[in-house]
Amino acid sequence: MKKLFTAFLIFFMLINSSCKQKDSKPQNQKIALHTEEVNTPFGNFEVKSPVFKNTPQFLITDFGAEKGDKIKTTKAIAAAIDSANAIGAGTVIVPQGEWLTGKIHFKSNVNLHLEEGARLLFSEDPQDYLPAVLSTWEGMECYNYSPLIYAYECENIAITGKGTLKAKMDTWEVWFARPSGHMQNLKRLYEMASKDVPVEKRQMVNDSANFRPQFIQFNRCKNVLLEGVSIKDSPFWVIHPYLSSDVTIRNVNVFAHGHNNDGVDPEMSQNVLIEDCVFDQGDDAIAVKAGRNQDAWRLNTPVKNVVIRNCLVKNGHQLLAIGSELSGGVENVFMENCEVEPNAKLNHLLFIKTNERRGGYVKNIYMENIKAGRIDKGVLGVETDVLYQWRDLVPTYERRLTQIEDVYMTNVTATNVDFVSRILGDAEMPIKNIELKNVKVDSIRDQELIHENVTGFSRNE
């Protein structure tokens, strides 16, 4: 009897211990924040990023993910994110191998970590990115297909690891050609934004709009880290921090040669650090933006304190573009110690573009220690009448010019260019204070300086 009682006691203790272990998952996890001070010619600022080193891990296979099964993997990632968020903070682990998935929606205090050899392959089916979410199209807010990875009003979030994020392109490549009806829907959205139609009424998912989603959008987020991953192919803009603050993008490798495949588009965001990245894309490497026309005037938020450093660009339209969506204002942008591969196809090192509909302003733009080879156009381009397809598609509802001033380029080299500087200002609002210092090119195909309506330009060897 005594032996039976002892055995029962041991069994009870084991069961009790097991239950305690099941219930012992840490609760109320808290995220530590790393603060980095960034030094710039316009002053110093801080960027905060989340630290997930000691947070619990949630393996997606424990939630039912299966290779090749899009539905199970999509649900498993969502469940893992929910679980990490529920305890306060956690890291969702994507293990080695290829995992087919639909959209991923973040919650606060979550790190999506891709192990080396892991690849998240995102579906090409637009239906997998419904229901529509609050997003943007080229500076205008609307409800559209969800970005492939979407974070809305989140804080302390990260995507890390040595794995790869890849988009299947079957459908998006067809949509690159702007199928029938696309331009009419662009016009419809422009009209609604120009007339301040409430955003919830701007529903842009229909049979003919074909508005491609961004790959990654951080929408109204703070304390964001994107580090280590490779991103291959994209329906639209690749990385889009929108109305966000404290964003760090580090050691990221982008390869995307589709239509509108900008590398990073910081839009109406503040305190953004982009460093040690490789960009090989079909459009601008870095495109700093601040919304379009009436929508941006309504939101009234500039893009401010953006630093890009120690990056390599292999292809693109511009190394650094500002605009043309800049209606909220652009200030304090610093690019330093970046290199363009000698055989890269590039139009400008710095290109500032706007038009009479934008308003806003551009000031305190700095580039230092930039090395490039042949450039299709020139080192610096500034144009104030860039409208592309919009010139005849829609009218100018309200005319507002853009003040552009205080642009500094120092220690810049290139081999062969059409021009060193081409600045086409507006007679009513001349461009002010442009300084090129130690900007050297080996040969010029056309004309060194092409300037209209510029005051306070200087070039010092």
N, C-alpha and C positions, 0 to 999 in steps of 0.2 A: 504493500500500500504506500509505504514511504517512497519507494522507487517511482511508483506511478505519479505521486504528487510532485516529486522532483522533476520528472519528465514534463509534466503539465506546466510547471512553473517556468522551466527553460523555454518551452514552446511559447508560452504567453509573453515572455520577455523578448523573444525573437520577433514575434508578431508586432509587439509594441514598438520595438526598435525600427522594424521595417516601416511602420506607419509614420514614425517620426521622421525617418529619412525621406519619405515621400512628401511629407509636409514641410521639410526643412529647406526647400528651395528659397534662397534669400529674397526677402520682401523689401520693398521700399529702397531699391538700389538707387544710388545717386551718381550722377555724372560729374566727373571732375572736368574743369575747363583749363585748357592750356592757353596762355596769353602770350602772343608774340608782338614785340614792338617792331614796327616797320619804319625805316628811315628813308625820307624822301627829300627832294629839294623844296617842297612846299610845306615841310614840317613832318613830324612823326605822328603816327597813329597806331592803335592796337587792333589786332585781329584775334578773336577768341575761337577756339575749336574744341570739340568734345574729345575726351580721352576714354576709351572703352577697354583699356588693358585688363582690368580685373572684373569685368562684368560677366555674368553667366552666359553660357553659349547655348544656342538652340540650333541643332543640326536639322536641315530641312528634310532629310530622309526619316527622321523620327516623327515627322508630321505627315508622312505618306508620299513624299516626292519620289517619282520614278523617271528614270531616263527615257526620253521619247514619249512620255505621257504628259501632254501640255496641261490638261485639266487638273490632274493630280498634283503636278508640280506648282502650278499657279496657286491652287488652294493651300498647298503645304507652305509656300513662302508667306502667304497672307496670314496663315495660322501662326507661324513662327514669329512674324512681326507682331501680331496681337499679343502673343505670350511674352515676348521681350518687353513690350510696352506696359503690359499689365503689372509686372513686378517693379516697374520704375525705370529699368534700363537693361539692355542685353544686346548680345551680338548674334545675328543670324548667320549661320555658316553654310556656304555653298561648297560642297566637296568637289574633288577632282572629277572630271567628266563633263559631258555636254548635257544641259538641262533645257529642254524646250519649255517656254513659258509664255503667258500672256502678260498683261500689265502688272506692274508692281507699285503699290501705293504705300508710302511710308507713314509711320506714326512717330511721335517724338521719342527721343532717347533710345534710338535703335541704330545699330551699325550693321549694314549688309556687307559681309566679308566673304570674298571669293578666294578660296585657296588656290595655290599655284596649280595650273592645269585645269581649273574649273572654267566652264564657259556657259553663261546664260544666253540662250539663243531665243530671241524675241519673235513671236509669231508675226506673219505678214498679213493676217486677217484683220481688217479694220473693226470687225464686230467684237474682237477681243479687247478693244479699247473703248468700249461703251459700258455704262452710260457716259454721256458727255460731261466734261468737267470744266471749271473756270480756267481758261487758259488765254493765250493771245495768238494773234497772227500779225507779224511784222508791226508790232507796236500798238495794236488795237485789241482791246479785251473782248472776249467772246466765249461761248461754250462750244468746245470742239472735242474731237477724239482725245482721250487721255494721252499725255506723253507716255512713252514706254515705261519710264520710271518717273513717278510723280510724288512730290511732297508739297502739301498745302498747309500753311500755318503750322509748320512743325518747328521744333527747336531741338538742338543737340542731336544731329543726325549725321551719319557717315556712310560712305561707300568706300571700302578699302580692300586691299589684298593684291595678289599678283595674277588674278584671273582676268577673263575677257568678257565684255558685254558686246554682243553682236546682234544686229538687226537682220532678219530675213527681208530681202528687198523686192520680192516678186511683185507685190502690189504697188509699193511706193515708187518703183522705177517707172511703172505705167503712169502714175500720177505726176511724175516730174514733167511730163509733156503738157501739163495743164489741159486736161480733157475738156470736152465741150461743157460749158456752163460754169467753169471755174472762174473766169474773169467776171462774169455777171454776178457771181456770189461775192467776189472781192469788192465789186462796186457797191453791192447791197450792204456789206459790212461797213464800208467807208461812209456811206450815207447815214447809216445808223449811228456810227461813232461821231460823225460831224454834227449830228442833231441831238446828241446826248440821249439817245434811246437807252433805257436801262439795260445793263449788261445781261441780265437774266433773259431778256427778250432777243438777244443776239445768238440765236441757235443756228450753228453753222454745220451741223451734221445733217446732210440730206443726200439726194441721189446724184447731185452734180457739183457740189462745192469742192470736194476732194482736197480739203485742207489737211495737209500732212502734219502729224504731230511731232513735237520735239522729242529727241531721245531722252534726255534728262532735264526735268524742270524743277527747280526749287522755287516755289511760288509763295511769297510772303513768309519766308523762313528765317531763322537766325541760328548762328553757331553751326555751320555746315562744313564738313570735311569730305573731300573727294581725293583719294590718295592711292597711287600704285597701280590702278587698273588700266587695262587697255580697252579702247572703245573702237569697234570696227563697224563702219557703215551706219547710216542714219537716214530716217525719212526726211528730216528737216534740220534745223539747228541742232548741234550735238549736245552742248551743255548750256543751260539757260538759267542763270540765277536771276530771278525776277522779283523786284520789290523785297529783296532779302538783305540781311546784314551779317557781317562776320562770316565770310565765305573763303575757305582755303582750298585751292585746287593744286595738288602737288604730285609730281612724278607720274603724270597721266600721259598715256600715249594714244593719240587720236589718229585714225585713218578712216577718212570718209570722203569719197569723191563724187557724191551725188549733188543734185541741184539744191542751192541754198545751204550747203553743208558748212556753215561757219563752225569753227572749233569751239570757242567760248563766246557767249553773248551776255556780259553782265549788263542788266537793264534796270535802271532806277534802283540800283543796289549800292550799298555803302560798305567800306572796309573789306575789300576783295583782294586776296593775294593769290597770284597765279605764278608758280615757279617750278623749274626743273622739268618741264613738260616737252613733249615732241608732238608737233602738229603737221599733219600731212592730209590736207583736205581740199575740197573743190571750190571753196569760197574763202572768206577772210579767216585768218588764223584767230585773231582777237578782234571782235567787233563790239565796241562800247556804245551802248544805246540808252535812250531815256524816253521812250514812248513816242507816239505819233499824234501831233495836232491836238484836237479838242480832248481826246482821252488823256493825254499826258498833262494838259493844263488842268484838267479835273483832278487828277491824282497828285499833281504838284510835288513830285519827288525827284530830285536830281540823282544822277549816278555820281558818286563821289568817293575819293580815296581808293583808287584802283592801281595796284602795282603788279607788273609783269616782269619777271626776271629769270635769267639763266635758262631760257627756252631755245629750242631748235625748231626751225620751220623748214619743211621739205618742199611744200607747194602751197599755193593759195592765191587769192586775188590781192590781198593786202597783208602785210605783216601786222599792222595796227590800223584799224578803221574806226572812225568816230562818226556815227550817224548811219543812214540819214535820219533814222528815228532818234531825235535828240531834243524833243520839245520840252522835256522836263528840266533840261540843263545838264551839262557835263563839266565837271571840274575836278582837278587834282588827279591826273592820270600820269603814271611814271612807268616807262619801260626801260630796262637797263640790261646790259650784258646778254643780249640775244643774238643769235646767228641764223642767217638764212643760207641753206646749202647752195654752193656755187651754181649748180644746174637747176635750181628751183625755178618754176614759172611764177612770177610775181609782178603785179602792176606797180605798187608803191610800197615804200617802207612805212610811211604815214600818210593816210588819206582821210581828210575831213570833208564830209559832204552834207549838204542841207539844201533847202529850197524856200521859196517865199511862203509856204504853208506851215513851216515848222515852228517858228519862234524859238524859244529857248536860248541857250547861250553855250559857248565853249570857252573855257579858260584854264590856264595852268596845265598845259600839256608838255611833258618832258620825255625826250628820248636820249639815252646816253649809251655809248659803247656798243654800237650795232655794226655788225659785219655782214656784208652781202656780196653776191656776184653780179651777174647781169640782171637788170631790172627792165621789164617791158616798157614802163613809162618813166617814172622818176623817183627820186628820194622823197620829196614832199609834194603832195597835191592837195589843194583846197579848192572846192567848187561850191558855189552857192545857188546853182540852178540844176540840181540833179533830181529828176522826176521819173526817170525810167518809163514804164508803161502807164503810170498814173497821169502823165501830162494831158493826154486826150481822153482818158477813161472817165475822169471825174473832174468837176470844177474846183476852183479855189473858193471855199466858203468864207474864209477869213484870212487876210494877208498879214503875216507876222514874219519879220526878218530875224535872222540869227546873228547875234553879236559874237564874233570870233576874235580872241585876243590872247596874247601871252603864250606863245608856242616856242619851245626851245629844243633844238637838236644839237647834240654835242658828241664829238668823236664818232662819226659815222663814216663808213667806207663802203664803196661799191665799185664794180669794175666798169660796166658799160651801161649808159642810161640815155633816154631821150632828152631829159632835162634834169637839172638839180632841183629846181623849185618852180612849180606852176601854181599860181595863186590867182583865182578869178573871183574877186570880191564884188559886192554890190555897191553901186555908186552912192546909194542912200545910207549905207552902213558899211564903210570900208573896214577891212580886216586890219587889226592893230597888233604891233609888237611881235614880230616874228624874228627869231634869232637863230642863225645857223653858225655854229662854231666848230672849226676843225672838221668840216664835212668835205670829204675828198672822194672824187671819182676818177677813174683812169681815162675814160673817154666819154664824149657827149655826142650823140647822134644828131641832135636837132639844135636846141638853143639852151643855154645855161639857165637863164631866168626868164620866165614868162609871167608877167604880173599885170593885174588890173585892179585898181581900187584897193591899194595896200598902203598903210602908213606905218612908219617905224620898222621897216625891214632892215636887217643887217646880216652881213655874212663875213665872218672873220676866219682866216686860215690859221 
